Amino acid sequence: MTLYELQVRGYRLTTAEIIYRLPDHPALLQSFVWQKFDLPPDFPELRKFLEFWSHNIDGKLHSVNVKQSSRTAPNRVRHVKHPLTLH
């Protein structure tokens, strides 16, 4: 299935910042960024990944911050007339 077909079906680009504890140093937190097209509001792809994480990765999850694109739109390109000089 193409990205366009996913977007037409309601999938949006979803980015999750996963904060987890280091296995050897539980007082320290580490960040991991996950990104994929997913279907809000249930986020089945993210849930599947977090389920995999909890069963196969030693770092205990602390929190997950989820952001997603709000709409389907083409990339925007602007033409700027401004010369730049690099030394």
PDB file of N, CA, C and O in Angstrom:
ATOM      1  N   MET A   1       0.849  -1.168   0.000  1.00  0.00           N
ATOM      2  CA  MET A   1       0.000   0.000   0.000  1.00  0.00           C
ATOM      3  C   MET A   1       0.902   1.241   0.000  1.00  0.00           C
ATOM      4  O   MET A   1       1.893   1.292   0.729  1.00  0.00           O
ATOM      5  N   THR A   2       0.558   2.229  -0.812  1.00  0.00           N
ATOM      6  CA  THR A   2       1.367   3.446  -0.914  1.00  0.00           C
ATOM      7  C   THR A   2       1.059   4.391   0.244  1.00  0.00           C
ATOM      8  O   THR A   2       0.052   4.237   0.935  1.00  0.00           O
ATOM      9  N   LEU A   3       1.941   5.370   0.444  1.00  0.00           N
ATOM     10  CA  LEU A   3       1.729   6.347   1.508  1.00  0.00           C
ATOM     11  C   LEU A   3       0.455   7.146   1.271  1.00  0.00           C
ATOM     12  O   LEU A   3      -0.266   7.474   2.214  1.00  0.00           O
ATOM     13  N   TYR A   4       0.182   7.456   0.006  1.00  0.00           N
ATOM     14  CA  TYR A   4      -1.039   8.205  -0.316  1.00  0.00           C
ATOM     15  C   TYR A   4      -2.281   7.399   0.073  1.00  0.00           C
ATOM     16  O   TYR A   4      -3.219   7.945   0.653  1.00  0.00           O
ATOM     17  N   GLU A   5      -2.287   6.110  -0.244  1.00  0.00           N
ATOM     18  CA  GLU A   5      -3.429   5.258   0.111  1.00  0.00           C
ATOM     19  C   GLU A   5      -3.615   5.188   1.628  1.00  0.00           C
ATOM     20  O   GLU A   5      -4.744   5.192   2.119  1.00  0.00           O
ATOM     21  N   LEU A   6      -2.503   5.125   2.367  1.00  0.00           N
ATOM     22  CA  LEU A   6      -2.599   5.132   3.827  1.00  0.00           C
ATOM     23  C   LEU A   6      -3.208   6.428   4.331  1.00  0.00           C
ATOM     24  O   LEU A   6      -4.050   6.412   5.229  1.00  0.00           O
ATOM     25  N   GLN A   7      -2.788   7.556   3.756  1.00  0.00           N
ATOM     26  CA  GLN A   7      -3.307   8.847   4.186  1.00  0.00           C
ATOM     27  C   GLN A   7      -4.790   8.983   3.876  1.00  0.00           C
ATOM     28  O   GLN A   7      -5.540   9.553   4.668  1.00  0.00           O
ATOM     29  N   VAL A   8      -5.221   8.465   2.728  1.00  0.00           N
ATOM     30  CA  VAL A   8      -6.640   8.520   2.365  1.00  0.00           C
ATOM     31  C   VAL A   8      -7.468   7.701   3.351  1.00  0.00           C
ATOM     32  O   VAL A   8      -8.618   8.040   3.631  1.00  0.00           O
ATOM     33  N   ARG A   9      -6.886   6.623   3.876  1.00  0.00           N
ATOM     34  CA  ARG A   9      -7.589   5.777   4.845  1.00  0.00           C
ATOM     35  C   ARG A   9      -7.534   6.324   6.265  1.00  0.00           C
ATOM     36  O   ARG A   9      -8.058   5.700   7.187  1.00  0.00           O
ATOM     37  N   GLY A  10      -6.904   7.483   6.453  1.00  0.00           N
ATOM     38  CA  GLY A  10      -6.896   8.115   7.770  1.00  0.00           C
ATOM     39  C   GLY A  10      -5.594   7.993   8.528  1.00  0.00           C
ATOM     40  O   GLY A  10      -5.471   8.533   9.627  1.00  0.00           O
ATOM     41  N   TYR A  11      -4.621   7.300   7.970  1.00  0.00           N
ATOM     42  CA  TYR A  11      -3.323   7.183   8.631  1.00  0.00           C
ATOM     43  C   TYR A  11      -2.601   8.521   8.576  1.00  0.00           C
ATOM     44  O   TYR A  11      -2.688   9.239   7.580  1.00  0.00           O
ATOM     45  N   ARG A  12      -1.892   8.854   9.639  1.00  0.00           N
ATOM     46  CA  ARG A  12      -1.124  10.090   9.723  1.00  0.00           C
ATOM     47  C   ARG A  12       0.293   9.756  10.168  1.00  0.00           C
ATOM     48  O   ARG A  12       0.523   8.771  10.869  1.00  0.00           O
ATOM     49  N   LEU A  13       1.240  10.593   9.748  1.00  0.00           N
ATOM     50  CA  LEU A  13       2.611  10.421  10.190  1.00  0.00           C
ATOM     51  C   LEU A  13       2.649  10.668  11.691  1.00  0.00           C
ATOM     52  O   LEU A  13       2.307  11.752  12.164  1.00  0.00           O
ATOM     53  N   THR A  14       3.065   9.656  12.427  1.00  0.00           N
ATOM     54  CA  THR A  14       3.062   9.699  13.886  1.00  0.00           C
ATOM     55  C   THR A  14       4.491   9.596  14.388  1.00  0.00           C
ATOM     56  O   THR A  14       5.250   8.730  13.953  1.00  0.00           O
ATOM     57  N   THR A  15       4.853  10.478  15.303  1.00  0.00           N
ATOM     58  CA  THR A  15       6.172  10.469  15.910  1.00  0.00           C
ATOM     59  C   THR A  15       5.998  10.287  17.408  1.00  0.00           C
ATOM     60  O   THR A  15       5.222  11.003  18.041  1.00  0.00           O
ATOM     61  N   ALA A  16       6.719   9.331  17.971  1.00  0.00           N
ATOM     62  CA  ALA A  16       6.651   9.087  19.407  1.00  0.00           C
ATOM     63  C   ALA A  16       8.047   9.212  19.998  1.00  0.00           C
ATOM     64  O   ALA A  16       8.993   8.578  19.530  1.00  0.00           O
ATOM     65  N   GLU A  17       8.165  10.039  21.033  1.00  0.00           N
ATOM     66  CA  GLU A  17       9.407  10.102  21.798  1.00  0.00           C
ATOM     67  C   GLU A  17       9.226   9.175  22.994  1.00  0.00           C
ATOM     68  O   GLU A  17       8.395   9.418  23.869  1.00  0.00           O
ATOM     69  N   ILE A  18      10.011   8.121  23.012  1.00  0.00           N
ATOM     70  CA  ILE A  18       9.916   7.109  24.056  1.00  0.00           C
ATOM     71  C   ILE A  18      11.041   7.358  25.058  1.00  0.00           C
ATOM     72  O   ILE A  18      12.221   7.315  24.709  1.00  0.00           O
ATOM     73  N   ILE A  19      10.664   7.614  26.289  1.00  0.00           N
ATOM     74  CA  ILE A  19      11.634   7.821  27.366  1.00  0.00           C
ATOM     75  C   ILE A  19      11.681   6.525  28.172  1.00  0.00           C
ATOM     76  O   ILE A  19      10.650   6.015  28.611  1.00  0.00           O
ATOM     77  N   TYR A  20      12.885   6.006  28.357  1.00  0.00           N
ATOM     78  CA  TYR A  20      13.026   4.743  29.074  1.00  0.00           C
ATOM     79  C   TYR A  20      14.217   4.802  30.022  1.00  0.00           C
ATOM     80  O   TYR A  20      15.102   5.646  29.882  1.00  0.00           O
ATOM     81  N   ARG A  21      14.219   3.895  30.984  1.00  0.00           N
ATOM     82  CA  ARG A  21      15.299   3.815  31.964  1.00  0.00           C
ATOM     83  C   ARG A  21      16.390   2.880  31.444  1.00  0.00           C
ATOM     84  O   ARG A  21      16.101   1.829  30.871  1.00  0.00           O
ATOM     85  N   LEU A  22      17.635   3.275  31.650  1.00  0.00           N
ATOM     86  CA  LEU A  22      18.748   2.424  31.258  1.00  0.00           C
ATOM     87  C   LEU A  22      18.784   1.204  32.175  1.00  0.00           C
ATOM     88  O   LEU A  22      18.666   1.352  33.392  1.00  0.00           O
ATOM     89  N   PRO A  23      18.944   0.001  31.619  1.00  0.00           N
ATOM     90  CA  PRO A  23      18.906  -1.214  32.443  1.00  0.00           C
ATOM     91  C   PRO A  23      19.979  -1.238  33.537  1.00  0.00           C
ATOM     92  O   PRO A  23      19.695  -1.651  34.661  1.00  0.00           O
ATOM     93  N   ASP A  24      21.191  -0.809  33.231  1.00  0.00           N
ATOM     94  CA  ASP A  24      22.278  -0.858  34.206  1.00  0.00           C
ATOM     95  C   ASP A  24      22.279   0.330  35.164  1.00  0.00           C
ATOM     96  O   ASP A  24      22.883   0.264  36.234  1.00  0.00           O
ATOM     97  N   HIS A  25      21.602   1.417  34.783  1.00  0.00           N
ATOM     98  CA  HIS A  25      21.543   2.641  35.604  1.00  0.00           C
ATOM     99  C   HIS A  25      20.106   3.157  35.603  1.00  0.00           C
ATOM    100  O   HIS A  25      19.799   4.100  34.874  1.00  0.00           O
ATOM    101  N   PRO A  26      19.223   2.563  36.397  1.00  0.00           N
ATOM    102  CA  PRO A  26      17.797   2.919  36.348  1.00  0.00           C
ATOM    103  C   PRO A  26      17.485   4.362  36.722  1.00  0.00           C
ATOM    104  O   PRO A  26      16.384   4.840  36.446  1.00  0.00           O
ATOM    105  N   ALA A  27      18.424   5.065  37.340  1.00  0.00           N
ATOM    106  CA  ALA A  27      18.173   6.469  37.666  1.00  0.00           C
ATOM    107  C   ALA A  27      18.333   7.369  36.444  1.00  0.00           C
ATOM    108  O   ALA A  27      17.883   8.515  36.459  1.00  0.00           O
ATOM    109  N   LEU A  28      18.971   6.862  35.383  1.00  0.00           N
ATOM    110  CA  LEU A  28      19.179   7.646  34.165  1.00  0.00           C
ATOM    111  C   LEU A  28      18.095   7.339  33.136  1.00  0.00           C
ATOM    112  O   LEU A  28      17.677   6.193  32.976  1.00  0.00           O
ATOM    113  N   LEU A  29      17.648   8.387  32.443  1.00  0.00           N
ATOM    114  CA  LEU A  29      16.645   8.234  31.394  1.00  0.00           C
ATOM    115  C   LEU A  29      17.290   8.428  30.029  1.00  0.00           C
ATOM    116  O   LEU A  29      18.205   9.236  29.870  1.00  0.00           O
ATOM    117  N   GLN A  30      16.809   7.686  29.061  1.00  0.00           N
ATOM    118  CA  GLN A  30      17.295   7.768  27.687  1.00  0.00           C
ATOM    119  C   GLN A  30      16.089   8.020  26.786  1.00  0.00           C
ATOM    120  O   GLN A  30      14.965   7.653  27.129  1.00  0.00           O
ATOM    121  N   SER A  31      16.323   8.643  25.642  1.00  0.00           N
ATOM    122  CA  SER A  31      15.248   8.960  24.707  1.00  0.00           C
ATOM    123  C   SER A  31      15.432   8.184  23.404  1.00  0.00           C
ATOM    124  O   SER A  31      16.551   8.022  22.916  1.00  0.00           O
ATOM    125  N   PHE A  32      14.316   7.708  22.850  1.00  0.00           N
ATOM    126  CA  PHE A  32      14.302   7.018  21.567  1.00  0.00           C
ATOM    127  C   PHE A  32      13.148   7.600  20.755  1.00  0.00           C
ATOM    128  O   PHE A  32      12.046   7.762  21.278  1.00  0.00           O
ATOM    129  N   VAL A  33      13.391   7.919  19.476  1.00  0.00           N
ATOM    130  CA  VAL A  33      12.342   8.486  18.628  1.00  0.00           C
ATOM    131  C   VAL A  33      11.887   7.430  17.624  1.00  0.00           C
ATOM    132  O   VAL A  33      12.696   6.855  16.896  1.00  0.00           O
ATOM    133  N   TRP A  34      10.580   7.187  17.600  1.00  0.00           N
ATOM    134  CA  TRP A  34       9.945   6.227  16.696  1.00  0.00           C
ATOM    135  C   TRP A  34       9.029   7.007  15.761  1.00  0.00           C
ATOM    136  O   TRP A  34       8.319   7.909  16.204  1.00  0.00           O
ATOM    137  N   GLN A  35       9.035   6.668  14.460  1.00  0.00           N
ATOM    138  CA  GLN A  35       8.188   7.389  13.512  1.00  0.00           C
ATOM    139  C   GLN A  35       7.656   6.425  12.461  1.00  0.00           C
ATOM    140  O   GLN A  35       8.406   5.642  11.880  1.00  0.00           O
ATOM    141  N   LYS A  36       6.345   6.495  12.227  1.00  0.00           N
ATOM    142  CA  LYS A  36       5.696   5.623  11.245  1.00  0.00           C
ATOM    143  C   LYS A  36       4.296   6.172  10.959  1.00  0.00           C
ATOM    144  O   LYS A  36       3.769   6.955  11.750  1.00  0.00           O
ATOM    145  N   PHE A  37       3.698   5.775   9.854  1.00  0.00           N
ATOM    146  CA  PHE A  37       2.308   6.125   9.590  1.00  0.00           C
ATOM    147  C   PHE A  37       1.436   5.237  10.461  1.00  0.00           C
ATOM    148  O   PHE A  37       1.591   4.016  10.473  1.00  0.00           O
ATOM    149  N   ASP A  38       0.509   5.864  11.196  1.00  0.00           N
ATOM    150  CA  ASP A  38      -0.332   5.129  12.127  1.00  0.00           C
ATOM    151  C   ASP A  38      -1.745   5.719  12.110  1.00  0.00           C
ATOM    152  O   ASP A  38      -1.956   6.840  11.648  1.00  0.00           O
ATOM    153  N   LEU A  39      -2.690   4.958  12.614  1.00  0.00           N
ATOM    154  CA  LEU A  39      -4.100   5.330  12.566  1.00  0.00           C
ATOM    155  C   LEU A  39      -4.578   5.824  13.934  1.00  0.00           C
ATOM    156  O   LEU A  39      -4.715   5.035  14.869  1.00  0.00           O
ATOM    157  N   PRO A  40      -4.831   7.139  14.047  1.00  0.00           N
ATOM    158  CA  PRO A  40      -5.343   7.646  15.321  1.00  0.00           C
ATOM    159  C   PRO A  40      -6.815   7.280  15.485  1.00  0.00           C
ATOM    160  O   PRO A  40      -7.455   7.029  14.464  1.00  0.00           O
ATOM    161  N   PRO A  41      -7.388   7.228  16.634  1.00  0.00           N
ATOM    162  CA  PRO A  41      -6.796   7.528  17.939  1.00  0.00           C
ATOM    163  C   PRO A  41      -6.231   6.298  18.639  1.00  0.00           C
ATOM    164  O   PRO A  41      -5.659   6.423  19.722  1.00  0.00           O
ATOM    165  N   ASP A  42      -6.375   5.106  18.045  1.00  0.00           N
ATOM    166  CA  ASP A  42      -5.918   3.881  18.726  1.00  0.00           C
ATOM    167  C   ASP A  42      -4.432   3.582  18.539  1.00  0.00           C
ATOM    168  O   ASP A  42      -3.841   2.884  19.362  1.00  0.00           O
ATOM    169  N   PHE A  43      -3.822   4.096  17.476  1.00  0.00           N
ATOM    170  CA  PHE A  43      -2.405   3.911  17.178  1.00  0.00           C
ATOM    171  C   PHE A  43      -1.987   2.433  17.250  1.00  0.00           C
ATOM    172  O   PHE A  43      -1.172   2.069  18.098  1.00  0.00           O
ATOM    173  N   PRO A  44      -2.531   1.583  16.375  1.00  0.00           N
ATOM    174  CA  PRO A  44      -2.201   0.148  16.446  1.00  0.00           C
ATOM    175  C   PRO A  44      -0.723  -0.156  16.198  1.00  0.00           C
ATOM    176  O   PRO A  44      -0.173  -1.060  16.827  1.00  0.00           O
ATOM    177  N   GLU A  45      -0.071   0.576  15.295  1.00  0.00           N
ATOM    178  CA  GLU A  45       1.346   0.324  15.013  1.00  0.00           C
ATOM    179  C   GLU A  45       2.211   0.674  16.222  1.00  0.00           C
ATOM    180  O   GLU A  45       3.124  -0.073  16.571  1.00  0.00           O
ATOM    181  N   LEU A  46       1.925   1.808  16.862  1.00  0.00           N
ATOM    182  CA  LEU A  46       2.678   2.213  18.045  1.00  0.00           C
ATOM    183  C   LEU A  46       2.444   1.238  19.189  1.00  0.00           C
ATOM    184  O   LEU A  46       3.382   0.861  19.891  1.00  0.00           O
ATOM    185  N   ARG A  47       1.209   0.834  19.376  1.00  0.00           N
ATOM    186  CA  ARG A  47       0.911  -0.133  20.441  1.00  0.00           C
ATOM    187  C   ARG A  47       1.650  -1.454  20.207  1.00  0.00           C
ATOM    188  O   ARG A  47       2.162  -2.061  21.148  1.00  0.00           O
ATOM    189  N   LYS A  48       1.700  -1.891  18.951  1.00  0.00           N
ATOM    190  CA  LYS A  48       2.419  -3.128  18.627  1.00  0.00           C
ATOM    191  C   LYS A  48       3.911  -2.975  18.937  1.00  0.00           C
ATOM    192  O   LYS A  48       4.535  -3.892  19.469  1.00  0.00           O
ATOM    193  N   PHE A  49       4.483  -1.805  18.599  1.00  0.00           N
ATOM    194  CA  PHE A  49       5.896  -1.570  18.884  1.00  0.00           C
ATOM    195  C   PHE A  49       6.155  -1.523  20.384  1.00  0.00           C
ATOM    196  O   PHE A  49       7.132  -2.104  20.856  1.00  0.00           O
ATOM    197  N   LEU A  50       5.294  -0.840  21.144  1.00  0.00           N
ATOM    198  CA  LEU A  50       5.480  -0.757  22.590  1.00  0.00           C
ATOM    199  C   LEU A  50       5.306  -2.122  23.263  1.00  0.00           C
ATOM    200  O   LEU A  50       5.971  -2.416  24.256  1.00  0.00           O
ATOM    201  N   GLU A  51       4.427  -2.937  22.731  1.00  0.00           N
ATOM    202  CA  GLU A  51       4.268  -4.313  23.230  1.00  0.00           C
ATOM    203  C   GLU A  51       5.547  -5.112  22.979  1.00  0.00           C
ATOM    204  O   GLU A  51       6.012  -5.840  23.857  1.00  0.00           O
ATOM    205  N   PHE A  52       6.109  -4.974  21.785  1.00  0.00           N
ATOM    206  CA  PHE A  52       7.377  -5.628  21.472  1.00  0.00           C
ATOM    207  C   PHE A  52       8.466  -5.140  22.426  1.00  0.00           C
ATOM    208  O   PHE A  52       9.244  -5.939  22.947  1.00  0.00           O
ATOM    209  N   TRP A  53       8.519  -3.819  22.654  1.00  0.00           N
ATOM    210  CA  TRP A  53       9.525  -3.232  23.543  1.00  0.00           C
ATOM    211  C   TRP A  53       9.433  -3.848  24.943  1.00  0.00           C
ATOM    212  O   TRP A  53      10.439  -4.277  25.510  1.00  0.00           O
ATOM    213  N   SER A  54       8.225  -3.886  25.487  1.00  0.00           N
ATOM    214  CA  SER A  54       8.064  -4.351  26.864  1.00  0.00           C
ATOM    215  C   SER A  54       8.427  -5.822  27.039  1.00  0.00           C
ATOM    216  O   SER A  54       8.807  -6.233  28.136  1.00  0.00           O
ATOM    217  N   HIS A  55       8.316  -6.629  25.970  1.00  0.00           N
ATOM    218  CA  HIS A  55       8.641  -8.050  26.076  1.00  0.00           C
ATOM    219  C   HIS A  55      10.075  -8.392  25.683  1.00  0.00           C
ATOM    220  O   HIS A  55      10.597  -9.416  26.122  1.00  0.00           O
ATOM    221  N   ASN A  56      10.729  -7.556  24.861  1.00  0.00           N
ATOM    222  CA  ASN A  56      12.025  -7.940  24.308  1.00  0.00           C
ATOM    223  C   ASN A  56      13.183  -7.008  24.624  1.00  0.00           C
ATOM    224  O   ASN A  56      14.334  -7.363  24.367  1.00  0.00           O
ATOM    225  N   ILE A  57      12.919  -5.831  25.173  1.00  0.00           N
ATOM    226  CA  ILE A  57      13.988  -4.872  25.437  1.00  0.00           C
ATOM    227  C   ILE A  57      14.052  -4.629  26.941  1.00  0.00           C
ATOM    228  O   ILE A  57      13.021  -4.473  27.594  1.00  0.00           O
ATOM    229  N   ASP A  58      15.265  -4.598  27.487  1.00  0.00           N
ATOM    230  CA  ASP A  58      15.458  -4.507  28.931  1.00  0.00           C
ATOM    231  C   ASP A  58      15.125  -3.141  29.508  1.00  0.00           C
ATOM    232  O   ASP A  58      14.794  -3.049  30.690  1.00  0.00           O
ATOM    233  N   GLY A  59      15.200  -2.075  28.715  1.00  0.00           N
ATOM    234  CA  GLY A  59      14.932  -0.730  29.234  1.00  0.00           C
ATOM    235  C   GLY A  59      13.470  -0.554  29.579  1.00  0.00           C
ATOM    236  O   GLY A  59      12.608  -0.646  28.706  1.00  0.00           O
ATOM    237  N   LYS A  60      13.178  -0.297  30.870  1.00  0.00           N
ATOM    238  CA  LYS A  60      11.797  -0.123  31.318  1.00  0.00           C
ATOM    239  C   LYS A  60      11.263   1.223  30.839  1.00  0.00           C
ATOM    240  O   LYS A  60      11.925   2.249  30.989  1.00  0.00           O
ATOM    241  N   LEU A  61      10.057   1.213  30.259  1.00  0.00           N
ATOM    242  CA  LEU A  61       9.447   2.436  29.748  1.00  0.00           C
ATOM    243  C   LEU A  61       9.113   3.400  30.885  1.00  0.00           C
ATOM    244  O   LEU A  61       8.589   3.005  31.926  1.00  0.00           O
ATOM    245  N   HIS A  62       9.428   4.664  30.658  1.00  0.00           N
ATOM    246  CA  HIS A  62       9.102   5.725  31.622  1.00  0.00           C
ATOM    247  C   HIS A  62       7.894   6.514  31.129  1.00  0.00           C
ATOM    248  O   HIS A  62       6.929   6.703  31.870  1.00  0.00           O
ATOM    249  N   SER A  63       7.947   6.983  29.858  1.00  0.00           N
ATOM    250  CA  SER A  63       6.841   7.745  29.281  1.00  0.00           C
ATOM    251  C   SER A  63       6.941   7.737  27.768  1.00  0.00           C
ATOM    252  O   SER A  63       7.994   7.454  27.196  1.00  0.00           O
ATOM    253  N   VAL A  64       5.821   8.054  27.134  1.00  0.00           N
ATOM    254  CA  VAL A  64       5.753   8.132  25.674  1.00  0.00           C
ATOM    255  C   VAL A  64       5.007   9.405  25.310  1.00  0.00           C
ATOM    256  O   VAL A  64       3.882   9.621  25.761  1.00  0.00           O
ATOM    257  N   ASN A  65       5.636  10.257  24.487  1.00  0.00           N
ATOM    258  CA  ASN A  65       5.041  11.506  24.027  1.00  0.00           C
ATOM    259  C   ASN A  65       4.744  11.343  22.533  1.00  0.00           C
ATOM    260  O   ASN A  65       5.659  11.127  21.739  1.00  0.00           O
ATOM    261  N   VAL A  66       3.477  11.446  22.154  1.00  0.00           N
ATOM    262  CA  VAL A  66       3.052  11.177  20.778  1.00  0.00           C
ATOM    263  C   VAL A  66       2.616  12.464  20.093  1.00  0.00           C
ATOM    264  O   VAL A  66       1.846  13.248  20.647  1.00  0.00           O
ATOM    265  N   LYS A  67       3.121  12.670  18.877  1.00  0.00           N
ATOM    266  CA  LYS A  67       2.711  13.782  18.015  1.00  0.00           C
ATOM    267  C   LYS A  67       2.364  13.200  16.660  1.00  0.00           C
ATOM    268  O   LYS A  67       2.907  12.171  16.258  1.00  0.00           O
ATOM    269  N   GLN A  68       1.449  13.868  15.950  1.00  0.00           N
ATOM    270  CA  GLN A  68       1.106  13.402  14.607  1.00  0.00           C
ATOM    271  C   GLN A  68       0.812  14.581  13.702  1.00  0.00           C
ATOM    272  O   GLN A  68       0.454  15.666  14.161  1.00  0.00           O
ATOM    273  N   SER A  69       0.971  14.346  12.393  1.00  0.00           N
ATOM    274  CA  SER A  69       0.616  15.378  11.429  1.00  0.00           C
ATOM    275  C   SER A  69      -0.903  15.510  11.427  1.00  0.00           C
ATOM    276  O   SER A  69      -1.617  14.527  11.626  1.00  0.00           O
ATOM    277  N   SER A  70      -1.386  16.706  11.206  1.00  0.00           N
ATOM    278  CA  SER A  70      -2.821  16.946  11.333  1.00  0.00           C
ATOM    279  C   SER A  70      -3.600  16.745  10.041  1.00  0.00           C
ATOM    280  O   SER A  70      -4.811  16.528  10.073  1.00  0.00           O
ATOM    281  N   ARG A  71      -2.923  16.812   8.919  1.00  0.00           N
ATOM    282  CA  ARG A  71      -3.675  16.703   7.664  1.00  0.00           C
ATOM    283  C   ARG A  71      -2.765  16.197   6.548  1.00  0.00           C
ATOM    284  O   ARG A  71      -1.543  16.142   6.683  1.00  0.00           O
ATOM    285  N   THR A  72      -3.399  15.835   5.458  1.00  0.00           N
ATOM    286  CA  THR A  72      -2.670  15.432   4.272  1.00  0.00           C
ATOM    287  C   THR A  72      -2.429  16.657   3.418  1.00  0.00           C
ATOM    288  O   THR A  72      -3.379  17.328   3.017  1.00  0.00           O
ATOM    289  N   ALA A  73      -1.191  16.954   3.136  1.00  0.00           N
ATOM    290  CA  ALA A  73      -0.871  18.123   2.327  1.00  0.00           C
ATOM    291  C   ALA A  73       0.448  17.871   1.608  1.00  0.00           C
ATOM    292  O   ALA A  73       1.319  17.176   2.130  1.00  0.00           O
ATOM    293  N   PRO A  74       0.594  18.431   0.418  1.00  0.00           N
ATOM    294  CA  PRO A  74       1.867  18.287  -0.276  1.00  0.00           C
ATOM    295  C   PRO A  74       2.958  19.096   0.428  1.00  0.00           C
ATOM    296  O   PRO A  74       2.676  20.038   1.168  1.00  0.00           O
ATOM    297  N   ASN A  75       4.185  18.712   0.182  1.00  0.00           N
ATOM    298  CA  ASN A  75       5.299  19.472   0.738  1.00  0.00           C
ATOM    299  C   ASN A  75       5.278  20.884   0.184  1.00  0.00           C
ATOM    300  O   ASN A  75       4.968  21.093  -0.989  1.00  0.00           O
ATOM    301  N   ARG A  76       5.605  21.849   1.023  1.00  0.00           N
ATOM    302  CA  ARG A  76       5.628  23.240   0.586  1.00  0.00           C
ATOM    303  C   ARG A  76       7.052  23.631   0.252  1.00  0.00           C
ATOM    304  O   ARG A  76       7.986  23.362   1.007  1.00  0.00           O
ATOM    305  N   VAL A  77       7.197  24.269  -0.895  1.00  0.00           N
ATOM    306  CA  VAL A  77       8.507  24.754  -1.320  1.00  0.00           C
ATOM    307  C   VAL A  77       8.360  26.234  -1.630  1.00  0.00           C
ATOM    308  O   VAL A  77       7.439  26.634  -2.342  1.00  0.00           O
ATOM    309  N   ARG A  78       9.261  27.045  -1.100  1.00  0.00           N
ATOM    310  CA  ARG A  78       9.231  28.475  -1.382  1.00  0.00           C
ATOM    311  C   ARG A  78      10.517  28.856  -2.084  1.00  0.00           C
ATOM    312  O   ARG A  78      11.592  28.348  -1.766  1.00  0.00           O
ATOM    313  N   HIS A  79      10.391  29.752  -3.037  1.00  0.00           N
ATOM    314  CA  HIS A  79      11.561  30.283  -3.726  1.00  0.00           C
ATOM    315  C   HIS A  79      11.926  31.599  -3.056  1.00  0.00           C
ATOM    316  O   HIS A  79      11.103  32.511  -2.972  1.00  0.00           O
ATOM    317  N   VAL A  80      13.155  31.691  -2.583  1.00  0.00           N
ATOM    318  CA  VAL A  80      13.605  32.887  -1.876  1.00  0.00           C
ATOM    319  C   VAL A  80      14.732  33.519  -2.670  1.00  0.00           C
ATOM    320  O   VAL A  80      15.703  32.858  -3.037  1.00  0.00           O
ATOM    321  N   LYS A  81      14.588  34.804  -2.929  1.00  0.00           N
ATOM    322  CA  LYS A  81      15.629  35.531  -3.646  1.00  0.00           C
ATOM    323  C   LYS A  81      16.531  36.228  -2.642  1.00  0.00           C
ATOM    324  O   LYS A  81      16.337  37.398  -2.312  1.00  0.00           O
ATOM    325  N   HIS A  82      17.513  35.492  -2.167  1.00  0.00           N
ATOM    326  CA  HIS A  82      18.447  36.048  -1.194  1.00  0.00           C
ATOM    327  C   HIS A  82      19.797  35.379  -1.408  1.00  0.00           C
ATOM    328  O   HIS A  82      19.949  34.187  -1.139  1.00  0.00           O
ATOM    329  N   PRO A  83      20.772  36.132  -1.886  1.00  0.00           N
ATOM    330  CA  PRO A  83      22.085  35.523  -2.122  1.00  0.00           C
ATOM    331  C   PRO A  83      22.818  35.275  -0.802  1.00  0.00           C
ATOM    332  O   PRO A  83      22.781  36.112   0.099  1.00  0.00           O
ATOM    333  N   LEU A  84      23.472  34.144  -0.694  1.00  0.00           N
ATOM    334  CA  LEU A  84      24.274  33.815   0.465  1.00  0.00           C
ATOM    335  C   LEU A  84      25.717  33.644   0.023  1.00  0.00           C
ATOM    336  O   LEU A  84      25.987  33.095  -1.045  1.00  0.00           O
ATOM    337  N   THR A  85      26.630  34.110   0.839  1.00  0.00           N
ATOM    338  CA  THR A  85      28.045  33.979   0.541  1.00  0.00           C
ATOM    339  C   THR A  85      28.723  33.186   1.658  1.00  0.00           C
ATOM    340  O   THR A  85      28.629  33.544   2.833  1.00  0.00           O
ATOM    341  N   LEU A  86      29.385  32.140   1.288  1.00  0.00           N
ATOM    342  CA  LEU A  86      30.131  31.341   2.257  1.00  0.00           C
ATOM    343  C   LEU A  86      31.615  31.602   2.061  1.00  0.00           C
ATOM    344  O   LEU A  86      32.094  31.652   0.929  1.00  0.00           O
ATOM    345  N   HIS A  87      32.325  31.764   3.125  1.00  0.00           N
ATOM    346  CA  HIS A  87      33.764  32.011   3.050  1.00  0.00           C
ATOM    347  C   HIS A  87      34.524  30.719   3.091  1.00  0.00           C
ATOM    348  O   HIS A  87      35.754  30.725   3.039  1.00  0.00           O
TER     349      HIS A  87
END
